[in-house]
Structure formats: structure tokens, C-alpha cells
Amino acid sequence: MHPRDSADIWHRTRGARRGFLVAGVVVALLVWALGADAIRRHIEGEADLETDPAFYTVATPPAAGDPGDIIRVEEIASAPLGSAAWRVIYHSRDLHGEDIPVSAVVIVPDTPAPAEGRTVVAWGHPTTGAAAHCAPSLAVDPFQLIEGLHEFLAEGYAIVATDYPGMGVAGPSAYLLGIPEANSVLDAVRAARNIDGARAGDRLVLWGHSQGGQAALFAAERAASYAPELTLLGVAVAAPAANLSELMSDDIVNVSGVTIASYAIPAYEAAYGDRYPDGEIAAILTPAGTAATPDMAALCLLSQNKEIHAIADPLIGGYVRSDPSTTEPWATLLKENSAGAEPLTVPVFVGQGLADELVEPKATEDYVALLCSQGADIAFHRYPGVNHGLAAYAALPEMLLWLSTVTSGRTPSTTCR
């Protein structure tokens, strides 16, 4: 080895170590800052822990209102530093166009808004459960699942995060039902625009992870017809539940699939019971699956994982009688609730972890190929070693660059060939 090569390696190594040291200091400061902010929000948000349950209690059916009209709103004392936030109950529409109440949170920076109002990032959260008490807005920290929140606030965006129908406000679940999830996302944006002080404008970007990816993609497909007053600039998703047929077929043989199915079956029964009145939807369950589903459907991910595993683990391989993706009426319903039926005419960002065992890379690659065949402009990024839970965080740096591009009126480069 030439001495210069050795010196170069030493300098590069020392530089790398210095870089790691600086990065470590930055990470430590960030953790300290976020920890301090979390402590502050916990202390200041004690009132939030005691929010009157009546806030989420709404008459059934609610008093008439247009989609996005506010039923109830309250400020959240524990908003992140440099921001203001609200919980809001608003009017939306279910699968059949009926008026339903839905809850959400809205967060905006405390800096002056531009004259035209703030551009909105509408967030679709990953699965937290399907029961009313599993809603993110009910959490001690209702902001913790919004991936990219602090970056969005720093750039001046308004962030809107729906709970989805049946969560927060009690009612039939819309778990993995594309249309009502999409409606709740778009109507939450309308509600934000009705909040004094939020100054939310009509420019919109959709951002979702996992289940939230499905919600965001359906919202993108429906935005022009359902909410034509909004200007959709683009849609970004990470590990999206885009193809439910592949998702269910891939996962029904593991605990994740059992959990997903236990949330979906009651939701689909409620939504499609009139269409299939003879019990065809639940007929796919084994007797053990039938007995376990009510208890499973009431449990929340993250906070009740131990209880979920206690019920679901013994049911692996014995929860359903057959593969839902090839068994009617499930085959039809899963296809109807898979994204891609309508071409997307706005830029699309897709991030996918290659170590994802829930939304498998092939499923996302198949969806991207479908969009490319429809002429969409797609920025598709793969992340080696990244699992499902970290997909959105891994995608965030490139998503933020993409976001800056689409909000400035430029067209991102496409990976479609």
C-alpha cells in the first residue's frame, strides 16, 4: 500500500469518526429536545388527559351538516413548541354517503400564515386499532404518530390528522374501507379550514403510512370529484396498504394477518351487510375465529400487543377457513378497496422498506408498476434493511425534498420508464 493511500485512509477514517461524533451530538441534542418537549407537553397537557368524554359523544345521526362542517372543536394545551393545535369533530360521509361524525387533530405553526393560507399536509395514520378508544387523538400525546410533524411545522405547513370513522367518535369502523377513510381525510382538511386561527388554505398534499397509505391514495383518487375546492398537489405514501388482496393473502398466515382480519371483518360486515345479508362475510371465519373476533377487534395496537398475541397466536393457521383473496365475497371486496382503480394525475411519492414483512416489497412494486402503466409521475424509493414500522421515517428525508418540489410548482423526476 502506498503511504499516501494509508494517510488518505487515516484522514477519511478520522473524518468519519468526527462525522459520527458530530452526528452523535446532534442526535443526543435532538433526543434531549424532544424529551424536554414531551415532558413539557405532558405537564401542560394534564387537562388533555381529563378531556370531557362528552367531547367525543355525538348524537346519532348528528345534526345535519355539510362535509367538513365543525360539530365541536377544542384547543389542545399540549401542542408542540412553536405551534397551536385543536381537536375537532366534523361531518363526513360513510361508504353509502350518509352523514357521520369523525374526529381529528389540527396543528399549525405559530408563525404568520401567508395571505393565501397555509398549505396543508393531511396525514393518514398507520393502524392503531379499529375501536373508538384506539384513536390517535385520544392518546396522552396525540401527535406522536404523525411522522414528519416537526419538519412540516418548521416549513410552515398546517397538519391535519384524522382518526378515521369509528375511532374517537363511536360508530361503525371504516377499517381498510377506502372510500370512507378517504372522505374522512378530505373532510378533515375542510374542517381545518373552518377553524379560526388555523389559516389553512386550499393547497393540499396527502401523506400516509400503511393503512394511512391506503387512505391517502383513495383520497387522491377521489379529491377532484369529492372535494373540488381543494387543490391537490401530490400524494406521498410509505409501505401503503394499496393492494388488499396481496396484503391479506401474504399475511393471513401470521399474527399480523389475524389482527388485520379481526379489525376488517366487523368493519366490512357493517359496511356491506345489506349487500351480503346472509352472513357471507363472516362465513370465512372458523368457529375459533368467530369466537375470538369481538375480543380482538376491541384491542389497540401498541398499547395492547400482549393481549393481541395472547388471542391471535393460537389462531395462526386456524383463523379463517380459506384465503380471503380467493374466496368470495372477500375477493371482490378486497379488490374494490384496493387502490389503483382511478389513475392519479398528481405527482406520487412511494417509499418501501425492503425488510418489510407486513406490506411486502413485491406488493408495493406491483402497485407502482400499475401506476406507471396508467401514466402517473412516481418517485419510488426502496430502503434496504428497513422494516414496516420504520418505513415512513426512512422515507422522510426524500419525501421532504419531493414535498418542496411539488409545493413550489415544479414536477419531480419520475422513476417510471
KOLVEX-968427 format. One line per 8 residues: number of its first residue (from 1); their letters; for each residue x, y, z of C-alpha. Coordinates in nm, 3 decimals, always signed. Each point is the difference from the previous one (the first is absolute). Layout:
! residues N
NUM> A> X,Y,Z; ...
END
This chain:
! residues 417
1> MHPRDSAD> +0.000,+0.000,+0.000; +0.131,+0.344,-0.089; +0.064,+0.224,+0.306; -0.231,+0.261,-0.153; -0.276,-0.261,-0.018; +0.058,-0.077,+0.367; -0.012,+0.370,+0.088; -0.315,+0.048,-0.208
9> IWHRTRGA> -0.167,-0.289,+0.179; +0.104,+0.143,+0.338; -0.137,+0.343,-0.091; -0.324,-0.148,-0.133; -0.034,-0.216,+0.311; +0.068,+0.295,+0.229; -0.249,+0.205,-0.199; -0.256,-0.278,+0.025
17> RRGFLVAG> +0.056,-0.023,+0.375; -0.040,+0.375,+0.027; -0.318,-0.029,-0.205; -0.130,-0.274,+0.227; +0.088,+0.212,+0.304; -0.180,+0.303,-0.139; -0.295,-0.216,-0.100; -0.004,-0.151,+0.347
25> VVVALLVW> -0.005,+0.344,+0.161; -0.278,+0.111,-0.234; -0.203,-0.312,+0.077; +0.057,+0.045,+0.373; -0.112,+0.362,-0.017; -0.301,-0.098,-0.207; -0.097,-0.274,+0.244; +0.044,+0.244,+0.289
33> ALGADAIR> -0.209,+0.265,-0.176; -0.275,-0.242,-0.092; +0.007,-0.148,+0.348; -0.022,+0.344,+0.158; -0.283,+0.093,-0.234; -0.183,-0.324,+0.081; +0.038,+0.067,+0.374; -0.123,+0.357,-0.045
41> RHIEGEAD> -0.297,-0.117,-0.205; -0.079,-0.269,+0.254; +0.001,+0.255,+0.283; -0.191,+0.267,-0.191; -0.232,-0.258,-0.145; -0.133,-0.142,+0.327; -0.332,+0.158,-0.093; +0.011,-0.198,-0.324
49> LETDPAFY> +0.017,-0.322,+0.199; -0.326,+0.101,+0.160; -0.178,+0.110,-0.317; -0.371,-0.025,+0.058; -0.118,-0.325,-0.163; -0.300,+0.199,-0.118; +0.232,+0.164,-0.255; -0.003,-0.324,-0.199
57> TVATPPAA> -0.367,-0.073,+0.066; -0.214,+0.100,-0.297; -0.366,-0.065,-0.069; -0.078,-0.277,-0.249; -0.070,+0.112,-0.262; +0.168,+0.336,+0.055; -0.178,+0.325,-0.071; +0.019,+0.060,-0.373
65> GDPGDIIR> +0.318,+0.153,-0.135; +0.206,+0.017,-0.316; +0.323,-0.201,-0.026; +0.265,+0.183,+0.200; -0.243,+0.203,+0.209; +0.115,+0.011,+0.360; -0.210,-0.167,+0.267; +0.236,+0.077,+0.286
73> VEEIASAP> +0.354,+0.133,+0.044; +0.235,+0.053,+0.295; +0.355,+0.129,+0.024; +0.266,-0.247,+0.117; +0.211,+0.148,+0.278; +0.293,-0.234,-0.063; +0.075,+0.101,-0.359; +0.365,-0.040,-0.106
81> LGSAAWRV> +0.224,+0.300,+0.065; -0.058,+0.275,-0.252; -0.343,-0.123,-0.107; -0.370,+0.009,+0.073; -0.225,-0.305,-0.019; -0.365,-0.098,+0.019; -0.213,-0.310,+0.033; -0.298,+0.019,-0.229
89> IYHSRDLH> -0.314,-0.202,-0.068; -0.131,+0.056,-0.351; -0.254,-0.127,-0.250; +0.108,-0.259,-0.256; -0.164,-0.266,-0.215; +0.005,-0.380,+0.027; +0.014,-0.257,-0.279; -0.366,+0.062,-0.085
97> GEDIPVSA> +0.015,+0.379,+0.017; -0.161,+0.025,+0.343; +0.102,+0.279,+0.237; +0.239,-0.118,+0.274; +0.206,+0.180,+0.267; +0.378,-0.049,-0.008; +0.278,+0.132,+0.223; +0.341,+0.142,-0.089
105> VVIVPDTP> +0.281,+0.221,+0.122; +0.125,+0.313,-0.176; +0.345,+0.148,+0.068; +0.144,+0.323,-0.141; +0.320,+0.196,+0.064; -0.033,+0.318,+0.203; +0.163,+0.204,-0.276; -0.207,+0.230,-0.222
113> APAEGRTV> -0.183,-0.179,-0.280; +0.038,+0.111,-0.362; -0.283,+0.204,-0.148; -0.137,-0.301,-0.188; +0.005,-0.216,+0.312; +0.229,-0.283,+0.101; +0.058,-0.298,-0.225; -0.148,-0.305,+0.171
121> VAWGHPTT> +0.165,-0.338,+0.054; -0.277,-0.252,+0.070; +0.139,-0.296,+0.191; -0.144,-0.352,-0.014; +0.117,-0.196,+0.303; +0.101,-0.367,-0.001; -0.217,-0.253,+0.178; -0.048,+0.068,+0.370
129> GAAAHCAP> -0.308,-0.219,+0.031; -0.358,+0.027,-0.117; -0.192,+0.079,+0.319; -0.099,+0.350,+0.107; +0.244,+0.006,+0.293; +0.296,-0.076,-0.231; -0.016,+0.342,-0.168; +0.333,+0.187,-0.012
137> SLAVDPFQ> -0.170,+0.323,+0.109; -0.089,-0.166,+0.331; +0.362,-0.080,+0.084; +0.190,+0.177,+0.277; +0.212,+0.138,-0.285; -0.239,+0.033,-0.295; +0.286,+0.108,-0.228; +0.244,-0.288,+0.046
145> LIEGLHEF> -0.109,-0.202,-0.304; +0.018,+0.289,-0.248; +0.318,-0.088,-0.185; +0.176,+0.319,-0.106; -0.203,+0.231,+0.223; +0.289,+0.216,+0.121; +0.147,+0.031,-0.349; -0.337,+0.104,-0.143
153> LAEGYAIV> -0.052,+0.259,+0.272; +0.347,+0.141,-0.060; -0.089,+0.051,-0.367; -0.326,+0.176,+0.081; -0.251,-0.271,-0.092; -0.331,-0.063,+0.173; -0.031,-0.366,+0.098; -0.335,-0.175,+0.013
161> ATDYPGMG> -0.029,-0.352,+0.143; -0.332,-0.183,-0.007; -0.079,-0.288,+0.233; -0.213,-0.169,-0.274; -0.370,-0.084,+0.046; -0.087,-0.205,+0.306; +0.311,+0.109,+0.190; -0.020,+0.273,+0.260
169> VAGPSAYL> -0.368,+0.055,-0.069; -0.177,-0.333,+0.043; -0.160,-0.151,-0.307; +0.051,-0.270,-0.261; +0.367,-0.052,-0.077; +0.130,+0.088,-0.346; +0.311,-0.214,+0.034; +0.156,-0.056,-0.345
177> LGIPEANS> -0.309,+0.143,-0.170; +0.149,+0.230,-0.260; -0.289,+0.239,-0.066; -0.100,+0.098,+0.356; +0.365,+0.021,+0.105; +0.067,+0.231,-0.294; -0.306,+0.211,+0.076; +0.113,+0.041,+0.361
185> VLDAVRAA> +0.344,+0.118,-0.116; -0.140,+0.257,-0.243; -0.273,+0.118,+0.236; +0.257,+0.049,+0.276; +0.174,+0.247,-0.231; -0.330,+0.177,-0.054; -0.051,+0.011,+0.377; +0.347,+0.147,+0.053
193> RNIDGARA> -0.088,+0.279,-0.239; -0.300,+0.076,+0.221; +0.207,+0.041,+0.318; +0.066,+0.360,+0.095; +0.373,+0.044,+0.043; +0.110,-0.298,-0.209; +0.014,+0.201,-0.324; +0.003,-0.318,-0.207
201> GDRLVLWG> -0.011,+0.066,-0.373; -0.131,-0.205,-0.290; +0.337,-0.147,-0.108; +0.034,-0.360,+0.117; +0.256,-0.280,+0.013; -0.100,-0.346,+0.121; +0.241,-0.211,+0.209; -0.071,-0.344,+0.143
209> HSQGGQAA> +0.166,-0.311,+0.138; -0.135,-0.357,-0.024; -0.378,+0.023,+0.055; +0.049,+0.373,-0.035; +0.160,-0.063,-0.337; -0.322,-0.162,-0.117; -0.199,+0.296,+0.138; +0.230,+0.253,-0.169
217> LFAAERAA> -0.008,-0.179,-0.336; -0.378,-0.027,+0.002; -0.020,+0.367,+0.101; +0.221,+0.086,-0.297; -0.227,-0.198,-0.232; -0.312,+0.171,+0.139; +0.121,+0.355,+0.065; -0.103,+0.157,-0.330
225> SYAPELTL> -0.357,-0.132,+0.015; -0.061,-0.002,+0.376; +0.180,+0.320,+0.105; +0.049,+0.206,-0.317; +0.065,+0.318,+0.197; +0.331,-0.147,+0.119; +0.310,+0.016,-0.219; +0.179,-0.332,+0.031
233> LGVAVAAP> +0.373,+0.041,-0.067; +0.113,-0.358,+0.057; -0.028,-0.316,+0.207; +0.278,-0.172,+0.195; -0.020,-0.344,+0.159; +0.228,-0.236,+0.188; -0.058,-0.377,-0.006; -0.360,+0.060,-0.110
241> AANLSELM> -0.277,-0.255,+0.043; -0.075,+0.055,-0.367; -0.082,-0.353,-0.114; -0.217,-0.161,+0.266; -0.020,-0.330,-0.186; +0.377,-0.044,+0.017; +0.013,+0.134,+0.355; -0.258,-0.244,+0.131
249> SDDIVNVS> +0.139,-0.296,-0.192; +0.356,+0.071,+0.118; -0.085,+0.065,+0.365; -0.294,-0.220,+0.096; +0.249,-0.273,+0.097; +0.155,+0.212,+0.278; -0.105,+0.201,+0.304; -0.010,+0.325,-0.198
257> GVTIASYA> -0.245,-0.148,-0.247; -0.223,-0.137,+0.275; -0.002,+0.343,+0.164; -0.073,+0.182,-0.326; -0.281,-0.241,-0.084; -0.152,+0.033,+0.348; -0.022,+0.376,-0.053; -0.121,-0.024,-0.360
265> IPAYEAAY> -0.272,-0.263,+0.034; -0.229,+0.199,+0.235; +0.059,+0.315,-0.208; -0.089,-0.177,-0.324; -0.303,-0.166,+0.159; -0.130,+0.341,+0.106; +0.073,+0.160,-0.337; -0.116,-0.280,-0.230
273> GDRYPDGE> -0.260,-0.180,+0.212; -0.285,+0.120,-0.220; +0.182,-0.123,-0.308; +0.075,-0.338,+0.157; -0.285,-0.053,+0.247; +0.047,-0.373,+0.056; +0.320,+0.009,+0.202; +0.230,-0.059,-0.298
281> IAAILTPA> +0.265,+0.241,+0.128; +0.049,-0.167,+0.339; -0.040,-0.348,-0.148; +0.371,-0.005,-0.080; +0.079,-0.029,+0.372; +0.058,-0.329,+0.175; -0.200,-0.058,+0.320; +0.307,+0.101,+0.201
289> GTAATPDM> +0.039,+0.311,-0.215; -0.364,+0.091,+0.048; +0.033,-0.030,+0.376; +0.320,+0.207,+0.016; -0.084,+0.284,-0.237; -0.205,+0.222,+0.236; +0.277,-0.002,+0.260; +0.273,+0.055,-0.260
297> AALCLLSQ> -0.186,+0.285,-0.168; -0.018,+0.188,+0.331; +0.378,-0.002,+0.054; +0.241,+0.277,-0.102; +0.339,-0.048,-0.158; +0.304,+0.122,+0.194; -0.183,+0.038,+0.331; -0.151,-0.352,+0.008
305> NKEIHAIA> +0.243,-0.213,-0.201; +0.035,-0.254,+0.282; -0.375,-0.060,+0.000; -0.009,-0.017,-0.380; +0.269,-0.267,-0.009; -0.173,-0.200,+0.274; -0.310,-0.031,-0.218; +0.150,+0.001,-0.349
313> DPLIGGYV> +0.302,-0.227,+0.036; -0.205,-0.319,+0.058; -0.215,+0.091,-0.302; +0.283,+0.016,-0.254; -0.095,-0.242,-0.273; -0.346,-0.047,+0.147; -0.168,+0.339,-0.008; -0.162,-0.019,-0.344
321> RSDPSTTE> -0.125,-0.293,-0.204; +0.172,+0.109,-0.322; +0.207,+0.273,-0.161; -0.219,+0.315,-0.004; +0.165,+0.123,-0.321; -0.145,-0.296,-0.191; -0.325,-0.052,+0.193; -0.318,+0.192,-0.079
329> PWATLLKE> -0.128,+0.246,+0.098; +0.337,+0.094,+0.144; +0.183,-0.020,-0.332; -0.237,+0.261,-0.146; -0.001,+0.225,+0.306; +0.378,+0.000,+0.037; +0.034,+0.095,-0.365; -0.254,+0.281,+0.038
337> NSAGAEPL> +0.196,+0.139,+0.294; +0.339,-0.023,-0.169; +0.148,+0.318,-0.143; +0.059,+0.044,-0.370; -0.350,-0.010,-0.148; +0.033,+0.368,-0.093; +0.318,+0.141,-0.158; +0.185,+0.260,+0.206
345> TVPVFVGQ> +0.062,+0.328,-0.181; +0.221,+0.158,+0.270; +0.360,-0.087,+0.092; +0.035,-0.309,+0.218; +0.273,-0.086,+0.251; +0.032,-0.362,+0.114; +0.245,-0.128,+0.262; +0.044,-0.369,+0.079
353> GLADELVE> +0.223,-0.180,+0.247; +0.156,-0.313,-0.145; -0.011,-0.181,+0.336; -0.375,+0.060,+0.031; -0.180,-0.325,+0.086; -0.347,+0.156,+0.028; -0.034,+0.197,-0.323; +0.243,-0.205,-0.203
361> PKATEDYV> +0.221,+0.181,-0.253; -0.149,-0.192,-0.293; -0.349,+0.127,+0.084; +0.119,+0.360,-0.012; +0.204,-0.063,-0.314; -0.310,-0.144,-0.167; -0.200,+0.308,+0.097; +0.270,+0.234,-0.131
369> ALLCSQGA> +0.006,-0.195,-0.327; -0.377,+0.046,-0.027; +0.030,+0.375,+0.052; +0.280,+0.020,-0.255; -0.218,-0.181,-0.252; -0.267,+0.264,+0.063; +0.243,+0.281,-0.077; +0.058,+0.127,+0.354
377> DIAFHRYP> +0.306,+0.204,+0.103; +0.155,-0.208,+0.278; +0.307,+0.038,+0.218; +0.055,-0.353,+0.135; +0.264,-0.058,+0.267; +0.106,-0.330,+0.157; +0.174,-0.022,+0.338; +0.217,-0.307,+0.068
385> GVNHGLAA> -0.028,-0.141,+0.351; -0.303,+0.213,+0.090; -0.302,-0.174,+0.149; -0.365,+0.100,-0.009; -0.004,+0.211,+0.312; +0.291,+0.218,-0.111; -0.099,+0.043,-0.365; -0.139,+0.353,+0.032
393> YAALPEML> +0.293,+0.125,+0.207; +0.246,-0.151,-0.247; -0.185,+0.166,-0.287; -0.033,+0.338,+0.170; +0.322,+0.171,-0.124; -0.079,-0.075,-0.364; -0.369,+0.064,+0.051; +0.079,+0.349,+0.135
401> LWLSTVTS> +0.207,+0.079,-0.310; -0.285,-0.127,-0.217; -0.246,+0.208,+0.205; +0.205,+0.314,-0.055; -0.002,-0.071,-0.372; -0.374,-0.052,-0.038; -0.097,+0.292,+0.223; +0.223,+0.233,-0.201
409> GRTPSTTC> -0.180,-0.091,-0.321; +0.277,-0.213,-0.147; -0.042,-0.355,-0.128; +0.209,-0.265,+0.178; +0.202,-0.244,-0.204; -0.176,-0.330,-0.062; +0.134,-0.352,+0.041; -0.249,-0.138,-0.252
417> R> +0.157,-0.106,-0.327
END
